[in-house]
Amino acid sequence: MGKPNGFLEYGRCENRRRPALERVRDWEDLYVPVEGAQRLEQGARCMNCGVPFCQAGVRFEGQQLGCPLHNLIPEWNDMLMDGNYGHALARLLKTNNFPEFTGRVCPAFCEQACNCGLYDAPVTVHDNERSIIEYAFSHGMMKPRFTHNASGKNVAVIGSGPAGLAVADQLNHRGHSVTVIEKHPRAGGILAYGIPNMKLPKTVVQRRIELMTDEGVSFVTGVDASDPAIAQRLSREYDAVVLCCGAEEPRSLGLDVAGVTGVYYAMDYLHAAMDRLLYGAAPAVPDAAGRDVIIIGTGNTASDCVSTAIRQGCRSVLQLVRRGREDYVDAGGSLPQDYAQEEAEAVFGSDPRRFGQSVASLETDEGGALRAVVTKSGERLPCALLIGATGFAGCRADVCAAFGVERDKTVRTERGHFRTSVPHIFTAGDMHRGQSLVVHAIAEGRAAAIEVDRFLMGYTNLI
C-alpha cells in the first residue's frame, strides 16, 4: 500500500489551527484543512510497512497501540494517494461508522503507532480520515443505505451518544427496527452537548443524525428512560434494549459547597454553553462573561472548559493541576500546549495552568456567591466561577434501577460481553467500560451490536 518512497519525498503537513486570537472570536472549526494535491501526498507518505501497527488496536504495557476500531489505514491511504475517494470511503466505512467524529476528536492512537514516526513524523492519518469523509459528504457520496431483509425484531437504544449511535447504525443496517431514546431535546448525546462547537461543529452531528433518520432509524427525544414506568414499557415492548447512557456521575471535588453558588461540574457547564449558544436556551448554569474562572483538572474536558470560558468573555481563566509540572514536560524538557492553553496564552499572556495546586477552601460573600478559592499552599485566587473537570465516577444509578440491571460503578456484565443481568438488556460505551473516548465508544457500540444481533437471530454476520 502507498508509494514506497513517499515518506522520503514528502514531509508531514497537518491541518493547521487558525490563529488563536482569530479563532477565540467565534465558535467555528479550529482547523483549516489541507486539501488537493497536498492531501494526496499525505496519503502517499504511508510506508507499505510489513506490520501496520497503526491498525492494531491492542493494549500493550498499559498503553493503547493503534486504532481501537482497527481501521484499514494503509488501504485507504493508498486509495487517497491515487485520488480514489470512492474506494477510500468504502474501506473507511467498513470499520468506522462515524469518521467525521473521530477525524476531529480522536487522540490519533494510529499516529502514535505509525512506523513512519519512529525516525520521522508519522503519517497524518487523523487528518486523512477527516478529508475522506468530508469529501464524501460534499460530493454527494454519503447517500442513505437500505437493507431489504427486515428481521421483524425491534431494538430500543437508550442514549444517542457515540456508542448509542454506533449500536443503532449497525443494527439498522442488519435489518432490525431501531428506536433511539434520548432524554435531551436533541439527539447526539455528548457529541451534541459535551464537546464544544469549535472542536466538533454541531452541523456535522446533525448531518449524521439526518442520514441515519433517512436510513430508517427513529429518534425519540425529550424522554428520560430513568422513569421506571418508561423503562418498564420499553423493556416490555422491545425485543432488546441497549443502555448507552454514558458515565454521567462526576467525581466529587471534595469541597464543602453547601450554600455556595458559582461551583459547577464541567459537563454541566459545557452542556449549558452549547444550549445557550446553539439552541436558544436559558440554562441555570451561568456563562463566564466578565468572571474570574478557575478550572480544576487537566485533560480534554478541562481544556474544553478553558476554551469555552475564553469565548464567553471571561475576565481571567486559570487551570489548577494537582500533579507537578515535571509530569507533563516532554523528552526535550518543553511543556506541550493544546489548543486551549495556546488560546489562553494568546489572550491573557501566560499559560493558564498552575501545577502542583489544589483547592483547600472556598471564599464567598454574605449571600453565598463564590468570590475566591484558597489553595492548599495558602494562595488566594479570585474566582466567581469554579468548574470541576476531575473526571467521572460512573453511570447513573437511576437508569440502572429503572431497568433492574446490576451495577457497580458501571453496569455489570460478564467479562468481554455486553449482556446485563436482565437477559434482553445490553449495555455499551462509557456506561459499560467507564469514562473513555469517542473512538472507544464507537468500538463498544459495534461490538455490542454483534452480541445483540446474535441474541435476536441466533447467529450474526456483523463484524
Secondary structure, 3 states (H helix, E strand, C coil): CCCCCHHHHCCCCCCEECCHHHHCCCCCCCEECCCCHHHHHHHHCCCCCCCCHHHCCEEECCEEECCCCCCCHHHHHHHHHCCCHHHHHHHHHCCCCCHHHHHHHCCCHHHHCCHHHHCCCCCCHHHHHHHHHHHHHHCCCCCCCCCCCCCCCEEEEECCCHHHHHHHHHHHHHCCEEEEEECCCCCCCHHHHCCCCCCCCHHHHHHHHHHHHHCCCEEEECCCCCCHHHHHHHHHHCCEEEECCCCCEECCCCCCCCCCECEEEHHHHHHHHHHHHHCCCCCCCCCCCCCEEEEECCCHHHHHHHHHHHHHCCCEEEEEECCCHHHCCCCCCCCCCCHHHHHHHHHHCCCCEEECCCEEEEEECCCCEEEEEEECCCCEEECCEEEECCCEEECCHHHHHHHCCCECCCECCCCCCCECCCCCEEECCHHHHCCCCHHHHHHHHHHHHHHHHHHHHCCCCCC
